[in-house]
Amino acid sequence: MLTITIVMFAAAALLTLAANKRVGPEQTRQGLAEGLRLLRMMGPSLLPAFLIVGLLDALISPELISAWLGQEAGLQAIVIAIAAGVLVAGPPYVIFPIIGGLFRAGAGLGPCVAFVTAWSIANLSLFPFELPLMGPRFTALRLSLTCLLPLLAGLAASVLG
Amino acid sequence: MQRKTNTALFFITAVLLGYALWKGGPSLAGRGLTVGLKQLLRVVPMVTAAFLAAGLMKRLITTELINHWLGHKAGWRGLFIGWLAGSLIPGGPYVYYPIALSLLQSGIGMGPLMAFVLGKQLSSLERLLVEFPLLGPRLTMVRFGLTCFFPLLLAVVASLIAPTAPGLPDKEAS
């Protein structure tokens, strides 16, 4: 975890240097201020999101998670995860802590990868933007191209995990 | 929107807290809250770095830049640049779908357009910054590794099935 923190701060520092060179110090300062503004805006959601993670951890036994979403639960767990990924709407900084918590508590790699993939390409909250802007033809083509991806990625991750 | 999300989240927290108190008393509830707070404290520095990086990316990768990159690129170059642009552009669906529409109106092909949208959804750098601290490195790397090349691959398929972009939504088509 410490390594990731260091890498991420290094990435932010590199981006600061790049922005300073490309768009100047004023825009760079505005970019950093925008980042802090985002943090202030999203930060308050992180507190309850992580309290939910902790409480679920205390309430749900690892056996129950394994039985429903564990590696042994196989295809059933992946299908449940895909359905949840399509249906459960919410910003990434709320959804991801909960998935990360379930993964640490015994949910399988396959179902977790299937959830995130389904959530990324087919979450219901995407369609109010995609349908009116891009039209039904593009949406249908995009969905038919990607519809098997959550299942395939989930199965492949199950093999790895 | 943000306030509604927070209200809903605190409501769920309160319900779970009540259930934990009823089921296992203060010790179980306290254990849950401690686990949650500990994990939150661990990710706060990473999330801070992620948001700073996201703010800077917004200044570096602008809509004009994306439009300029994708201007009149065709063939493999167009597909690759579409994928790259989608993977780099920050912001949610309320940002990238309007950009996709403007690309569509400027006459981009189906392949680069699909590469752009799927690149945003499956291989986004900004998402990677959030996934690392919140999902953990293993889950993030497996998810990214398994799906990051699909935008390019599926865009090739899309350009074979429907080489021209779909045109404008029905209401605007003549």
Interface residues (C-beta under 8 A of the other chain):
Chain A: M1 I4 T5 M8 F9 A11 A12 L15 T16 A18 A19 R22 V23 Q27 T28 Q30 G31 L32 A33 E34 G35 L36 R37 L38 L39 M41 M42 P44 S45 L46 L47 P48 A49 F50 L51 I52 V53 G54 L55 L56 D57 A58 L59 G90 P91 P92 Y93 V94 F96 P97 I99 G100 G101 F103 R104 L109 C112 V113 V116 T117 S120 I121 S125 L126 F129 E130 P132 L133 M134 G135 P136 R137 F138 L141 R142 L145 T146 L149 A153 A156 A157 L160 G161
Chain B: Q2 T5 N6 L9 F10 I12 T13 L16 L17 Y19 A20 K23 G24 L28 A29 R31 G32 L33 T34 V35 G36 L37 K38 Q39 L40 R42 V43 V44 P45 M46 V47 T48 A49 A50 F51 L52 A53 A54 G55 L56 M57 K58 R59 L60 P93 Y94 Y97 P98 A100 L101 L104 M110 L113 M114 V117 L118 Q121 L122 R127 L129 V130 E131 F132 P133 L134 L135 G136 P137 R138 L139 V142 R143 L146 T147 F150 L154 V157 A158 I161 A162 A165 P166 G167 L168 P169 D170
